[in-house]
Amino acid sequence: MSGPRRIAHADLERFFKEALMAVGVPEHVAAVEAEIGAEVDLCGVHTHGARLLPTMVEHIKEGRTNGAPELEAVVEYPASALYATDRGLGRYVSAVCMDRAGAMAREYGIGAVAVRGVAHWGRAHSYALRAAKDGMVGLCFTNAIVNFAAWGTSTPTLGNNPFAIGVPGAPPAVLDLAMSQSSVSRVRMAAQVGERVPLGWGLDAEGQPTDDPQAIIDSGRFLPMGGHKGSGLAFMVELLTAGLANGLLCFEQGTLRNPTDTAGGSAKLFIAIRPYGDWLPERLAELVAHLKDAPPAPEQGEALWPGEGSFRRRQDYERTGIELPGPLVAELDALAEDLGLGLQWA
C-alpha cells in the first residue's frame, strides 16, 4: 500500500482539471470543479476533495453524471429562483448557484437559489466561504441519500444533510457540519486505514456504542448530532432542499432508477445576505478575541472559532505541500495511469 505523499496545491488542482477534461468535461466546468475540489484538500479535509475524483470520473464515463450541466429556470422571482439540472456536476452547479444568490443579494439585500438534480458538491464549507469572500453572509444546505438512523429508529431513515454558514472577515468564519455525529466519509476512511473512531459516532448491529468503524458501516446506525436535535434538523433541511425544490427526497434517491446524491440526485439551497454596513468583520474579530480570552477547558481541546482548523491547515499546506493519505495516493496514481495523465508529487 502507498504511504502518505505531498503534492503542491497547484499541481493537485491541475491534475483535477486534466482528469475531468479527459472524460469530456468542458474546460470552464472542469476549472471550477478543480479549484473547489483541490481547495478542500488544501484545508486538510481529505474525505471530500480529491477522494471523490475517481468516482466522479467513473460516473461521467458511465453517463450517470452530466459533465456539461446547464441550469433550467423553473421559477424566477426578483430575489430568489428555482433551477433544475440533469445530474449536473455538483461543485460547478453549486458555485454558479451561490454566485447567483450573491448577485441577487447585492441588488435586493438577500438572495436565495434552490436547485434540484445535482451531484455531490464535495464540502458545504466551499460555498459558504465563497459567499463570505465576496462580502456576503452565505448559507447553503443539501440533502443526501438515506444514510443514518433518525432518532427513535433502528435503520437508516434520513440523510445527514450538511449545511454551512459563512461570515465575512479576515479570515472569514465558516461553520460546516452534517447532522450525523461524524460524516459518513470520515467513518469510511477510518475503516479503510484500520483506525478506530470515537465512541458516540455510531452503534453496532446490536445497538451498542462501538469504536469499530466497519461495525457502524455494516449496521448503518450512524448517530445523529445532538440526538433528537440533529435528527430534527436533518428532517427540516430535507424540506428546505428537496421539499422546496420538488426534488428527490432522501428515500427516493438511488431507487427506481433515480440517481443517488453522489451521481446527481440531490437538491440544494443557497442563500446570500448583504451586510447592512461594514462592521461585520470587526464584530467577528471581537467575538474571536472574546472566545480566545475565556478560561480554557483542556479536557475538551482548544477553543476554535468555526473554520479555524481549516484555516490553519491551509496555511501549513501552502508552505509544505498538501499531505494526502496513502490510500488516496494509490487511488490517484491508479486514476492517472488509467487516464494517461501525469501526476506531479512533491
C-alpha positions as CSV (number, residue, x, y, z in Angstrom):
1,M,0.0,0.0,0.0
2,S,1.2,3.5,-0.8
3,G,2.3,5.7,2.1
4,P,1.4,9.4,2.5
5,R,2.8,11.8,-0.1
6,R,2.8,15.5,-0.5
7,I,1.7,17.5,-3.6
8,A,1.7,21.2,-4.3
9,H,-1.8,22.8,-4.3
10,A,-1.4,24.0,-7.9
11,D,-0.3,20.5,-9.1
12,L,-3.3,18.9,-7.4
13,E,-5.7,21.4,-9.0
14,R,-4.1,20.9,-12.4
15,F,-4.5,17.1,-12.2
16,F,-8.1,17.5,-11.0
17,K,-8.9,19.7,-14.1
18,E,-7.0,17.5,-16.5
19,A,-8.7,14.3,-15.3
20,L,-12.2,15.8,-15.8
21,M,-11.3,17.2,-19.2
22,A,-10.0,13.7,-20.2
23,V,-13.5,12.4,-19.8
24,G,-15.2,15.2,-21.8
25,V,-15.9,17.8,-19.1
26,P,-15.8,21.3,-20.7
27,E,-12.8,23.4,-19.6
28,H,-14.8,26.1,-17.8
29,V,-16.7,23.4,-15.8
30,A,-13.5,21.4,-15.0
31,A,-11.7,24.6,-13.9
32,V,-14.4,25.4,-11.2
33,E,-14.6,21.7,-10.1
34,A,-10.8,21.6,-9.8
35,E,-10.5,24.9,-8.0
36,I,-13.0,24.0,-5.3
37,G,-12.0,20.3,-5.1
38,A,-8.3,21.0,-4.6
39,E,-9.1,23.7,-2.0
40,V,-10.9,21.1,0.1
41,D,-7.7,19.1,0.4
42,L,-5.7,22.3,0.9
43,C,-7.9,22.8,4.0
44,G,-7.0,19.2,5.2
45,V,-10.4,17.6,4.6
46,H,-9.3,14.6,2.6
47,T,-12.7,12.9,2.7
48,H,-14.4,15.4,0.4
49,G,-11.7,16.6,-2.0
50,A,-9.7,14.6,-4.5
51,R,-11.0,11.4,-2.8
52,L,-14.3,11.9,-4.8
53,L,-12.5,12.4,-8.1
54,P,-12.2,8.7,-9.2
55,T,-15.9,8.2,-8.5
56,M,-16.8,11.4,-10.4
57,V,-14.7,10.2,-13.4
58,E,-16.4,6.8,-13.3
59,H,-19.9,8.3,-13.1
60,I,-19.2,10.7,-16.1
61,K,-17.8,7.9,-18.2
62,E,-20.8,5.7,-17.5
63,G,-23.3,8.6,-18.2
64,R,-24.6,8.6,-14.6
65,T,-23.4,12.2,-14.0
66,N,-23.6,15.0,-16.5
67,G,-20.2,16.6,-17.0
68,A,-21.6,19.5,-19.0
69,P,-24.5,20.7,-16.9
70,E,-26.9,23.5,-17.8
71,L,-29.4,25.2,-15.4
72,E,-33.0,25.4,-16.4
73,A,-35.1,28.1,-14.7
74,V,-38.2,26.6,-13.2
75,V,-39.3,29.6,-11.2
76,E,-37.7,33.1,-11.0
77,Y,-38.6,35.9,-8.6
78,P,-36.6,39.1,-8.2
79,A,-34.6,37.8,-5.2
80,S,-35.0,34.1,-5.5
81,A,-35.0,31.3,-8.1
82,L,-35.5,27.6,-8.6
83,Y,-33.4,25.8,-11.1
84,A,-33.2,22.3,-12.4
85,T,-30.2,20.5,-13.8
86,D,-29.9,17.0,-15.1
87,R,-27.5,15.2,-12.8
88,G,-25.1,18.1,-13.1
89,L,-21.6,18.1,-11.6
90,G,-22.1,19.3,-8.0
91,R,-19.2,21.7,-7.4
92,Y,-19.8,23.7,-10.6
93,V,-23.5,23.9,-10.2
94,S,-23.2,24.8,-6.6
95,A,-20.7,27.6,-7.3
96,V,-23.0,29.0,-10.0
97,C,-26.0,29.0,-7.7
98,M,-24.1,30.6,-4.8
99,D,-22.9,33.3,-7.1
100,R,-26.4,34.0,-8.5
101,A,-27.7,34.2,-4.9
102,G,-24.9,36.7,-4.2
103,A,-25.8,38.8,-7.2
104,M,-29.4,39.0,-6.0
105,A,-28.3,40.0,-2.6
106,R,-26.1,42.8,-3.9
107,E,-29.3,44.2,-5.6
108,Y,-32.0,43.4,-3.1
109,G,-30.2,42.7,0.1
110,I,-30.9,39.0,0.1
111,G,-30.9,36.3,-2.5
112,A,-31.9,32.6,-2.5
113,V,-31.4,29.9,-5.1
114,A,-32.7,26.4,-4.9
115,V,-31.6,23.7,-7.4
116,R,-32.5,20.0,-8.0
117,G,-30.8,17.2,-9.8
118,V,-27.3,17.9,-8.6
119,A,-24.3,15.6,-8.0
120,H,-22.0,15.6,-4.9
121,W,-20.9,19.1,-4.1
122,G,-17.9,18.0,-2.1
123,R,-17.9,20.1,1.1
124,A,-20.5,22.6,2.2
125,H,-17.7,24.9,3.5
126,S,-16.7,25.7,0.0
127,Y,-19.8,27.7,-0.9
128,A,-20.3,29.5,2.4
129,L,-16.7,30.5,2.1
130,R,-17.2,31.6,-1.5
131,A,-20.0,33.9,-0.4
132,A,-18.0,35.3,2.6
133,K,-15.0,36.1,0.4
134,D,-17.5,38.0,-1.8
135,G,-18.5,40.1,1.3
136,M,-21.8,38.3,1.8
137,V,-23.1,36.1,4.6
138,G,-23.6,32.8,3.0
139,L,-25.8,29.8,3.9
140,C,-26.0,26.6,2.0
141,F,-27.9,23.3,2.5
142,T,-28.0,20.0,0.8
143,N,-30.0,16.8,1.2
144,A,-28.4,13.4,1.0
145,I,-29.4,9.8,0.4
146,V,-30.7,7.9,3.4
147,N,-27.5,7.2,5.4
148,F,-28.3,7.4,9.2
149,A,-30.9,6.2,11.6
150,A,-33.2,9.0,12.7
151,W,-33.6,9.3,16.4
152,G,-36.0,6.6,17.6
153,T,-35.4,4.4,14.5
154,S,-33.1,1.4,14.1
155,T,-32.4,1.5,10.4
156,P,-31.2,4.3,8.1
157,T,-34.1,6.7,7.7
158,L,-32.8,10.2,6.8
159,G,-29.8,11.8,5.1
160,N,-27.3,13.6,7.3
161,N,-28.0,16.7,5.2
162,P,-25.0,19.0,5.7
163,F,-25.2,22.8,5.8
164,A,-22.7,25.7,6.2
165,I,-22.8,29.3,7.3
166,G,-20.1,31.7,6.2
167,V,-19.4,35.2,7.6
168,P,-17.0,37.7,6.0
169,G,-13.9,38.6,8.0
170,A,-10.1,38.4,7.9
171,P,-10.3,35.4,7.7
172,P,-13.9,34.5,7.3
173,A,-15.6,32.3,9.8
174,V,-17.3,29.2,8.3
175,L,-19.4,26.6,10.2
176,D,-19.8,23.4,8.2
177,L,-21.5,20.4,9.7
178,A,-23.6,17.3,8.9
179,M,-26.4,16.2,11.0
180,S,-24.7,12.9,11.9
181,Q,-22.1,12.9,14.7
182,S,-19.5,12.4,12.0
183,S,-19.6,12.5,8.2
184,V,-20.1,9.1,6.7
185,S,-17.0,9.6,4.6
186,R,-14.9,10.1,7.7
187,V,-16.0,6.8,9.2
188,R,-15.4,5.0,5.8
189,M,-11.9,6.5,5.6
190,A,-11.1,5.3,9.2
191,A,-12.2,1.8,8.3
192,Q,-10.1,1.9,5.1
193,V,-6.9,2.6,7.1
194,G,-7.7,0.4,10.1
195,E,-8.3,3.2,12.6
196,R,-10.8,3.3,15.5
197,V,-13.4,6.1,15.9
198,P,-14.7,7.9,19.0
199,L,-17.5,6.2,20.9
200,G,-20.7,8.1,20.2
201,W,-20.3,8.2,16.4
202,G,-22.4,5.1,15.8
203,L,-23.8,1.8,17.0
204,D,-23.2,-1.8,16.0
205,A,-25.8,-4.3,14.8
206,E,-26.9,-4.9,18.4
207,G,-27.5,-1.2,19.1
208,Q,-24.4,-0.9,21.3
209,P,-21.9,2.0,21.0
210,T,-18.8,1.0,19.2
211,D,-15.4,2.4,18.1
212,D,-15.2,0.0,15.2
213,P,-16.0,2.0,12.0
214,Q,-16.7,-1.1,10.0
215,A,-19.3,-2.2,12.5
216,I,-21.0,1.2,12.2
217,I,-20.9,1.0,8.4
218,D,-22.4,-2.6,8.5
219,S,-25.2,-1.6,10.8
220,G,-25.9,1.7,9.1
221,R,-26.5,3.2,12.5
222,F,-24.6,6.4,12.4
223,L,-25.8,8.5,15.3
224,P,-27.4,12.0,14.7
225,M,-25.5,15.0,16.0
226,G,-27.1,16.0,19.3
227,G,-29.5,13.1,19.4
228,H,-33.1,14.1,18.6
229,K,-32.0,17.7,17.8
230,G,-29.7,16.6,14.9
231,S,-32.4,14.3,13.7
232,G,-34.9,17.1,13.7
233,L,-32.5,19.4,11.8
234,A,-31.9,16.8,9.2
235,F,-35.7,16.5,8.7
236,M,-36.0,20.2,8.2
237,V,-33.0,20.6,5.9
238,E,-34.7,17.9,3.7
239,L,-37.7,20.2,3.4
240,L,-35.5,23.3,2.7
241,T,-33.8,21.4,-0.2
242,A,-35.7,18.6,-1.8
243,G,-39.1,19.8,-0.4
244,L,-38.7,23.4,-1.6
245,A,-37.2,22.4,-4.9
246,N,-39.6,19.5,-5.5
247,G,-36.5,17.2,-5.9
248,L,-35.8,13.7,-4.8
249,L,-36.3,13.1,-1.1
250,C,-33.6,11.1,0.7
251,F,-35.5,7.8,0.5
252,E,-36.2,8.3,-3.2
253,Q,-32.6,8.7,-4.2
254,G,-30.9,5.6,-5.6
255,T,-34.3,3.8,-6.2
256,L,-36.5,3.1,-9.2
257,R,-33.6,4.3,-11.5
258,N,-33.3,7.6,-9.6
259,P,-29.7,8.7,-9.2
260,T,-28.0,8.7,-5.8
261,D,-27.0,12.0,-4.3
262,T,-23.4,11.4,-5.4
263,A,-24.4,10.8,-9.0
264,G,-26.9,13.6,-9.4
265,G,-30.0,13.1,-7.2
266,S,-29.6,15.8,-4.5
267,A,-31.3,19.1,-4.1
268,K,-29.6,22.2,-2.6
269,L,-30.4,25.7,-1.3
270,F,-28.1,28.7,-1.4
271,I,-28.8,32.0,0.5
272,A,-26.7,35.2,0.4
273,I,-27.3,38.1,2.7
274,R,-25.8,41.5,2.1
275,P,-24.4,43.0,5.3
276,Y,-26.1,46.2,6.5
277,G,-22.8,48.0,6.9
278,D,-19.0,47.5,7.0
279,W,-18.8,46.5,10.7
280,L,-19.4,42.7,10.4
281,P,-15.7,41.7,10.0
282,E,-14.8,43.8,13.1
283,R,-17.6,42.3,15.1
284,L,-16.3,38.8,14.1
285,A,-12.8,39.7,15.3
286,E,-14.2,40.9,18.6
287,L,-16.1,37.7,19.1
288,V,-13.0,35.7,18.3
289,A,-11.0,37.7,20.8
290,H,-13.7,37.1,23.4
291,L,-13.6,33.3,22.8
292,K,-9.8,33.2,23.0
293,D,-9.7,35.1,26.2
294,A,-12.0,32.7,28.0
295,P,-10.5,30.3,30.6
296,P,-9.6,27.1,28.8
297,A,-11.0,23.6,29.3
298,P,-8.1,21.4,28.3
299,E,-10.1,18.2,28.6
300,Q,-12.3,19.4,25.7
301,G,-9.4,20.6,23.5
302,E,-8.6,24.1,22.2
303,A,-11.4,26.6,21.7
304,L,-11.6,27.2,18.0
305,W,-13.7,29.6,16.0
306,P,-15.7,27.9,13.2
307,G,-13.3,27.2,10.3
308,E,-10.1,27.9,12.3
309,G,-8.9,24.3,11.8
310,S,-9.2,24.5,8.1
311,F,-7.6,27.9,8.0
312,R,-4.5,26.7,10.0
313,R,-4.1,23.6,7.8
314,R,-4.4,25.7,4.7
315,Q,-1.6,28.0,5.9
316,D,0.6,24.9,6.7
317,Y,-0.1,23.1,3.4
318,E,0.6,26.3,1.4
319,R,4.1,26.2,2.8
320,T,4.8,22.5,2.8
321,G,2.5,21.0,0.2
322,I,-0.7,19.0,0.8
323,E,-0.1,15.7,2.6
324,L,-2.5,13.1,1.2
325,P,-3.1,9.8,3.0
326,G,-1.7,6.6,1.5
327,P,-4.9,5.0,0.2
328,L,-5.8,8.2,-1.6
329,V,-2.3,8.4,-3.1
330,A,-2.8,4.9,-4.5
331,E,-6.3,5.8,-5.9
332,L,-5.0,9.0,-7.6
333,D,-1.9,7.1,-9.1
334,A,-4.3,4.5,-10.5
335,L,-6.6,7.1,-12.0
336,A,-3.6,8.9,-13.5
337,E,-2.4,5.7,-15.1
338,D,-5.9,4.9,-16.4
339,L,-6.3,8.3,-18.0
340,G,-2.8,8.5,-19.3
341,L,-2.0,11.6,-17.3
342,G,1.0,12.8,-15.3
343,L,0.7,13.4,-11.6
344,Q,3.4,15.5,-10.1
345,W,4.1,14.6,-6.5
346,A,6.3,16.9,-4.4
